[in-house]
Amino acid sequence: MKKTLSVMLFGILMLIALDSFSQTLYFCTEVSKDGYPKNPNTEWTCSDPEGCYIYMLVRTPYDIGTYTVYFDIYTVDYYGNETFYKTEKASFDYKLGQWVWKKANFYATGTYKVYVYDGDNNLITSRSFTWTQY
């Protein structure tokens, strides 16, 4: 019994440690000059029929190692099917290393999935958000 409990505790601690070293994609209203999200969220409401924007911020525990990052954006339908929407390209100061952001405009309501790739087409991270209009 003690051995099983020890193994379970070790597993939980490993998951917590891995999560703390993972890369994260934030959707937010602004990015601080130190690269932190302001008002992060995964649900957004837009009152402008012409569309609205959000910032997409990627933070990693390591240097990204490229001057360019690509945000491939897909719409997601009710069944979970993804359809390509657009790509946003972010060029940044290589010295920043562990974070990069891009301000993107969205004109249609719905659910979006964003995949972030480095300049060598390696997946860095991905995440979804929902865009509604009132």
Secondary structure, DSSP 8 states (H G I E B T S, - for coil): -HHHHHHHHHHHHHHHHHHHTS-EEEEESEE-TTS-EES--SEEEE--TT-EEEEEEEE-SS----SEEEEEEEEE-TTS-EEEEEEEEEE--TTT-SEEEEEEEE-S-EEEEEEEEETT--EEEEEEEEEEE-
